[in-house]
Amino acid sequence: STYPEKLSAYECGSDPSGDARSRFDIRFYPVPILFIIPDPEVTFSFPWAVPPNKIDLFGSWSMMAFLLILTIGSLYEWKRGASDRE
């Protein structure tokens, strides 16, 4: 390559210090999972925001089942201590 600067690492304008590829502790992996859970919850809850007389029995039961599964999963994570930091 004619531009050696392209091959060098860039770290906020200063010379790189240390290896760019470091291993994360396994304790940090549940944290992003806890933040990913509310995304589908909000997405699947939007259709339920219609007037109650427009939702049929199947829609009501399917939303209740979804919320029940979500609640069970959240309680499992809480009981397991996924959000506790040591």
TORPA-4810 file (N, C-alpha, C, O; in nm, 3 decimals):
<nodes>
NODE_1_0.085_-0.118_0.000_0.000_0.000_0.000_0.089_0.125_0.000_0.196_0.126_0.062_S
NODE_2_0.045_0.227_-0.068_0.123_0.350_-0.075_0.098_0.439_0.045_0.171_0.536_0.066_T
NODE_3_-0.004_0.410_0.125_-0.036_0.491_0.241_-0.022_0.407_0.368_-0.116_0.338_0.407_Y
NODE_4_0.093_0.411_0.434_0.112_0.328_0.554_0.022_0.372_0.670_-0.001_0.294_0.763_P
NODE_5_-0.029_0.495_0.665_-0.117_0.541_0.773_-0.245_0.459_0.778_-0.305_0.443_0.885_E
NODE_6_-0.288_0.408_0.663_-0.411_0.330_0.661_-0.396_0.198_0.736_-0.494_0.144_0.787_K
NODE_7_-0.276_0.147_0.744_-0.253_0.020_0.811_-0.229_0.035_0.961_-0.232_-0.064_1.034_L
NODE_8_-0.207_0.157_1.008_-0.180_0.177_1.150_-0.312_0.191_1.227_-0.413_0.233_1.172_S
NODE_9_-0.307_0.154_1.354_-0.425_0.166_1.439_-0.446_0.311_1.479_-0.350_0.387_1.492_A
NODE_10_-0.571_0.349_1.497_-0.603_0.486_1.535_-0.677_0.483_1.667_-0.777_0.413_1.683_Y
NODE_11_-0.627_0.560_1.762_-0.689_0.563_1.893_-0.699_0.707_1.941_-0.612_0.755_2.014_E
NODE_12_-0.802_0.776_1.900_-0.831_0.914_1.943_-0.716_1.010_1.914_-0.692_1.101_1.993_C
NODE_13_-0.647_0.991_1.808_-0.541_1.084_1.770_-0.408_1.058_1.837_-0.310_1.124_1.804_G
NODE_14_-0.402_0.966_1.929_-0.275_0.936_1.996_-0.227_0.797_1.955_-0.302_0.720_1.894_S
NODE_15_-0.105_0.767_1.989_-0.051_0.636_1.957_-0.127_0.529_2.035_-0.162_0.549_2.151_D
NODE_16_-0.153_0.415_1.970_-0.226_0.309_2.039_-0.147_0.255_2.158_-0.025_0.241_2.154_P
NODE_17_-0.220_0.226_2.263_-0.156_0.169_2.382_-0.219_0.033_2.411_-0.336_0.026_2.446_S
NODE_18_-0.144_-0.070_2.397_-0.193_-0.204_2.425_-0.257_-0.269_2.303_-0.262_-0.211_2.195_G
NODE_19_-0.306_-0.389_2.325_-0.368_-0.466_2.219_-0.513_-0.423_2.201_-0.584_-0.403_2.300_D
NODE_20_-0.557_-0.409_2.078_-0.694_-0.366_2.051_-0.794_-0.478_2.076_-0.911_-0.451_2.101_A
NODE_21_-0.750_-0.600_2.070_-0.840_-0.714_2.091_-0.818_-0.770_2.231_-0.725_-0.846_2.257_R
NODE_22_-0.906_-0.730_2.320_-0.898_-0.783_2.456_-1.022_-0.866_2.484_-1.126_-0.847_2.421_S
NODE_23_-1.011_-0.957_2.576_-1.122_-1.045_2.610_-1.210_-0.978_2.715_-1.160_-0.915_2.808_R
NODE_24_-1.341_-0.993_2.697_-1.435_-0.942_2.796_-1.462_-1.049_2.899_-1.462_-1.169_2.870_F
NODE_25_-1.485_-1.004_3.020_-1.522_-1.097_3.125_-1.663_-1.150_3.097_-1.748_-1.076_3.050_D
NODE_26_-1.686_-1.275_3.124_-1.814_-1.339_3.094_-1.928_-1.275_3.173_-2.044_-1.287_3.134_I
NODE_27_-1.898_-1.207_3.283_-2.002_-1.143_3.363_-2.069_-1.028_3.290_-2.178_-0.987_3.329_R
NODE_28_-2.006_-0.974_3.185_-2.064_-0.860_3.115_-2.166_-0.900_3.009_-2.240_-0.814_2.962_F
NODE_29_-2.173_-1.025_2.971_-2.264_-1.067_2.865_-2.412_-1.060_2.902_-2.491_-1.029_2.813_Y
NODE_30_-2.455_-1.087_3.025_-2.599_-1.073_3.055_-2.649_-0.929_3.047_-2.768_-0.907_3.026_P
NODE_31_-2.561_-0.832_3.062_-2.605_-0.692_3.061_-2.666_-0.653_2.927_-2.776_-0.597_2.926_V
NODE_32_-2.602_-0.680_2.812_-2.669_-0.644_2.687_-2.796_-0.725_2.662_-2.889_-0.676_2.599_P
NODE_33_-2.800_-0.847_2.711_-2.921_-0.927_2.695_-3.036_-0.862_2.770_-3.149_-0.861_2.721_I
NODE_34_-3.009_-0.808_2.888_-3.114_-0.740_2.964_-3.164_-0.616_2.891_-3.280_-0.577_2.908_L
NODE_35_-3.080_-0.552_2.812_-3.123_-0.435_2.737_-3.191_-0.471_2.606_-3.265_-0.390_2.551_F
NODE_36_-3.167_-0.591_2.555_-3.230_-0.634_2.429_-3.374_-0.680_2.453_-3.457_-0.669_2.363_I
NODE_37_-3.404_-0.730_2.570_-3.538_-0.783_2.600_-3.649_-0.679_2.578_-3.750_-0.716_2.519_I
NODE_38_-3.637_-0.554_2.622_-3.750_-0.460_2.603_-3.778_-0.423_2.458_-3.888_-0.375_2.429_P
NODE_39_-3.686_-0.441_2.366_-3.710_-0.403_2.227_-3.826_-0.480_2.164_-3.919_-0.416_2.114_D
NODE_40_-3.825_-0.613_2.163_-3.943_-0.681_2.107_-4.068_-0.662_2.190_-4.180_-0.668_2.138_P
NODE_41_-4.050_-0.639_2.320_-4.167_-0.614_2.405_-4.243_-0.491_2.357_-4.365_-0.496_2.342_E
NODE_42_-4.172_-0.384_2.332_-4.237_-0.262_2.283_-4.294_-0.283_2.144_-4.405_-0.238_2.115_V
NODE_43_-4.220_-0.349_2.058_-4.265_-0.372_1.921_-4.394_-0.454_1.918_-4.486_-0.421_1.843_T
NODE_44_-4.401_-0.560_1.996_-4.520_-0.644_1.996_-4.636_-0.582_2.074_-4.750_-0.626_2.059_F
NODE_45_-4.609_-0.482_2.158_-4.715_-0.417_2.234_-4.785_-0.308_2.154_-4.896_-0.269_2.191_S
NODE_46_-4.725_-0.257_2.049_-4.788_-0.150_1.971_-4.925_-0.188_1.915_-5.017_-0.107_1.926_F
NODE_47_-4.943_-0.306_1.856_-5.077_-0.338_1.804_-5.183_-0.345_1.912_-5.302_-0.335_1.882_P
NODE_48_-5.144_-0.363_2.036_-5.240_-0.373_2.145_-5.289_-0.236_2.190_-5.376_-0.227_2.276_W
NODE_49_-5.234_-0.130_2.132_-5.270_0.006_2.170_-5.394_0.056_2.096_-5.424_0.176_2.100_A
NODE_50_-5.467_-0.031_2.029_-5.590_0.006_1.961_-5.704_0.008_2.062_-5.689_-0.046_2.172_V
NODE_51_-5.817_0.069_2.029_-5.930_0.069_2.123_-5.971_-0.074_2.161_-5.968_-0.163_2.076_P
NODE_52_-6.009_-0.096_2.286_-6.041_-0.232_2.333_-6.153_-0.301_2.255_-6.154_-0.424_2.246_P
NODE_53_-6.246_-0.226_2.199_-6.355_-0.290_2.126_-6.310_-0.340_1.989_-6.387_-0.409_1.921_N
NODE_54_-6.189_-0.307_1.946_-6.137_-0.353_1.817_-6.055_-0.482_1.828_-6.020_-0.542_1.727_K
NODE_55_-6.023_-0.523_1.950_-5.942_-0.644_1.971_-6.036_-0.762_1.994_-6.126_-0.755_2.077_I
NODE_56_-6.015_-0.870_1.921_-6.097_-0.989_1.941_-6.038_-1.074_2.054_-5.936_-1.039_2.113_D
NODE_57_-6.103_-1.184_2.081_-6.061_-1.271_2.191_-5.922_-1.330_2.167_-5.843_-1.341_2.260_L
NODE_58_-5.893_-1.368_2.043_-5.762_-1.424_2.010_-5.652_-1.321_2.035_-5.546_-1.355_2.088_F
NODE_59_-5.674_-1.196_1.996_-5.575_-1.091_2.018_-5.548_-1.066_2.165_-5.434_-1.046_2.206_G
NODE_60_-5.655_-1.069_2.244_-5.639_-1.047_2.389_-5.560_-1.161_2.453_-5.469_-1.136_2.532_S
NODE_61_-5.595_-1.285_2.419_-5.526_-1.400_2.479_-5.381_-1.410_2.433_-5.294_-1.447_2.511_W
NODE_62_-5.356_-1.378_2.307_-5.218_-1.387_2.259_-5.131_-1.281_2.326_-5.014_-1.307_2.356_S
NODE_63_-5.187_-1.163_2.349_-5.109_-1.059_2.418_-5.085_-1.097_2.564_-4.977_-1.074_2.618_M
NODE_64_-5.186_-1.154_2.628_-5.169_-1.199_2.766_-5.063_-1.309_2.775_-4.982_-1.311_2.868_M
NODE_65_-5.063_-1.401_2.679_-4.962_-1.508_2.679_-4.823_-1.449_2.658_-4.727_-1.492_2.723_A
NODE_66_-4.812_-1.351_2.569_-4.683_-1.286_2.545_-4.633_-1.216_2.671_-4.516_-1.229_2.708_F
NODE_67_-4.721_-1.142_2.737_-4.681_-1.073_2.860_-4.647_-1.172_2.972_-4.558_-1.145_3.053_L
NODE_68_-4.717_-1.284_2.977_-4.686_-1.386_3.077_-4.547_-1.446_3.055_-4.470_-1.461_3.149_L
NODE_69_-4.517_-1.480_2.930_-4.384_-1.534_2.899_-4.275_-1.433_2.929_-4.170_-1.468_2.982_I
NODE_70_-4.300_-1.307_2.896_-4.203_-1.201_2.924_-4.184_-1.182_3.074_-4.071_-1.163_3.120_L
NODE_71_-4.292_-1.189_3.150_-4.283_-1.175_3.295_-4.206_-1.291_3.357_-4.123_-1.272_3.445_T
NODE_72_-4.233_-1.412_3.310_-4.161_-1.530_3.362_-4.012_-1.518_3.332_-3.929_-1.547_3.418_I
NODE_73_-3.978_-1.474_3.211_-3.837_-1.456_3.176_-3.769_-1.349_3.259_-3.655_-1.365_3.300_G
NODE_74_-3.840_-1.239_3.283_-3.782_-1.131_3.364_-3.763_-1.175_3.508_-3.662_-1.143_3.570_S
NODE_75_-3.860_-1.248_3.562_-3.846_-1.299_3.699_-3.732_-1.399_3.711_-3.661_-1.402_3.811_L
NODE_76_-3.715_-1.481_3.609_-3.605_-1.577_3.608_-3.470_-1.505_3.609_-3.381_-1.541_3.685_Y
NODE_77_-3.456_-1.402_3.526_-3.332_-1.325_3.523_-3.308_-1.255_3.656_-3.195_-1.250_3.704_E
NODE_78_-3.413_-1.201_3.715_-3.400_-1.130_3.843_-3.362_-1.229_3.953_-3.275_-1.200_4.036_W
NODE_79_-3.428_-1.345_3.955_-3.399_-1.445_4.058_-3.257_-1.500_4.043_-3.191_-1.530_4.142_K
NODE_80_-3.213_-1.512_3.920_-3.079_-1.563_3.892_-2.971_-1.460_3.928_-2.855_-1.496_3.945_R
NODE_81_-3.010_-1.334_3.940_-2.915_-1.230_3.977_-2.835_-1.179_3.860_-2.718_-1.144_3.875_G
NODE_82_-2.896_-1.173_3.741_-2.823_-1.131_3.622_-2.782_-0.985_3.627_-2.683_-0.946_3.565_A
NODE_83_-2.857_-0.903_3.700_-2.822_-0.761_3.705_-2.732_-0.726_3.823_-2.693_-0.610_3.838_S
NODE_84_-2.700_-0.823_3.907_-2.612_-0.797_4.021_-2.467_-0.790_3.975_-2.422_-0.874_3.897_D
NODE_85_-2.396_-0.693_4.021_-2.253_-0.678_3.990_-2.174_-0.705_4.117_-2.214_-0.665_4.226_R
NODE_86_-2.065_-0.773_4.102_-1.981_-0.808_4.218_-1.873_-0.706_4.240_-1.793_-0.721_4.333_E
</nodes>
